[in-house]
């Protein structure tokens, strides 16, 4: 039986997550009928032709519940649907919805 080296290994069934880049800046989180100015930092990923983001934001989002859906509006005009993770008066982590 012949053993395959690294070049011959099959990647079938394996998930490949590719980091597309990182970004930080100022924006607005809008959710639950409120809009709050925030600073954000995030990483953009691609997996199987689907893009996603994850990151954190600084700003008073304590009004939102854990796993609340909202929109992060970037200064560039881009809008990203996000889900907040453990929001409080100082900020929250988030991932794309």
N, C-alpha and C positions, 0 to 999 in steps of 0.2 A: 504494500500500500504506500502510495506516494504522499508525503506531507506537503501541504501548500505553504508557501512563504507569505509574507505580508502582502505582496503584490497580488497574490492569487486568492486571497481570502474573499469570501462572499460577504456582501453587506446586506443581503436580503433579510428583511425583518428588522434591521437595525434602524433606529430613528436618527436622523442627522439634523442637528440644530446648528444653524450657521448664524454667527453674530454679524449683523449688517453694519452696526455702528452704535455710537453713543451720542447723546444730545443732552444739553442742559439749557435752561433759560427761564423766562418769565411767561406766565400765561394766566388763564382763568379756569377754575374748576366750576362747572355748573351742574347742579344736581339738587333734587328735592326742592325745586322752586327757589333756589338761592344760587348766587354766583359769588365766588371768592377769588381774590387775587392770590396766586401761588407762584412759588419757584419750583422748578421740577428738574429732575435728572432721570434719564431713562436709557435703556438699551433696546435696540431693535433687533429682532431675530427673524429668520425664515426657516420653516420646516415644511417640506413637501409642498412647495409653492404657496404656502400660507404665511403671511407676515403677522408678527405679534410684537407687543412691547411689554416691558415690565420696568418698574422704577419706583421712585418715591417723590413726594411733593411736600413742600413746607408751606404752611398756611393753616388758618383755623377752619378745619373741616369737621370739627367736633359735632356739628349738627347732623352729620350723616351716620347711618347705621353701618355696622360691619357688613361687607359685601354689597354695599349700595352701588348702584349703577349711576354713571354720570358721564359728562363729556369734559375732556381736557382740551381747552382751546389754546393753541400756541400762538405766539406773536406773529408767526409766519402766515397765519390764517388756517393752518391745518387743524382739524378737529379729530380727536381720537376718543372712541367709546372705551371707557375704563370701568373697572370694578375696584373699589377701595378696600383695603385690608387694614382693619383695626384703626379707623380714623379717630383723631382726637384734636385738641386745640392747637397742637403743634404741627400736625401733618398726618400723612399716611403713606403706606406703600400701595402700589396699584399694579394691575395687570390689564391687558386689553380684554375687552368683553367678547 
